[in-house]
Amino acid sequence: ILAASAHEIAPTAVFHGFGDACENSGMQRFTKLIADGTGTVAKCFGAPSQVTGNFQQYAEDSCQQILADPDFDGEFNTVGLSQGSLFARYMAENCGKVRNMATLGGPHMGTTTVPHCTSGFICGALNAVVDRLVYLGIVQSHVAPAGYFRDTKHWDRYLAGSTFLPALNNERPDDKDAADRKKNFESINGALLVMFSEDTMIHPKETAWFADTDKDGNVIPMKETELYTKDLIGLKTLDE
């Protein structure tokens, strides 16, 4: 990198996590760290917080922001923190030409419980309510994380009602855009997937490594998932 000229180094689009904002001091420091380390432009994209609203719409809006930015006229890298990891991957699959992608604690295979609430009577009751309501249109439109809530116990409900993750993961067999998303993702130069060993925001934490869960909640390692073995998004091709 030190020997490369500035135009050879791709700029980086950074996406913040749940409840954060590009204007916050922590995200500004993180983005500057990437800019200083790569020696070129790094910018944070996305609306503040992204707690309420439609997750799919946020992804599309972020793509348009990047495409309209003259600093991103060409290849670019993406970095995502927590739920921002899904935006980073959305760009790789749907928006321009992504060279490299790095995600930190990203719910790539969704999350199966309310954040910080995986066990106990109260959490069990709360998650039961969420399971019943999360795929209603009004919830998908107004609660951003509902877009990546992935309930393997009610698969048909998830595929029919979720507005974001089934498309990103090419899980719908009749999706006419699946081939293009796969081609785009498997053609990136490289992907770095970071899992936080003590993560309690997303469940299971191994979703950051594309691990799945069965109907009993047991973790299925990435290479044993359908997404990998059937190469639905090109992850197996990229890995190999």
PyMOL commands that set and color helices and strands:
alter all, ss='L'
color gray80, all
select helices_A, chain A and resi 6-8+25-38+55-67+70-72+84-94+121-133+137-142+144-148+152-161+165-168+178-186+205-209+222-224+226-229+235-239
alter helices_A, ss='H'
color red, helices_A
select strands_A, chain A and resi 12-15+42-45+76-81+98-104+190-194+212-213+219-220
alter strands_A, ss='S'
color yellow, strands_A
deselect
rebuild
show_as cartoon
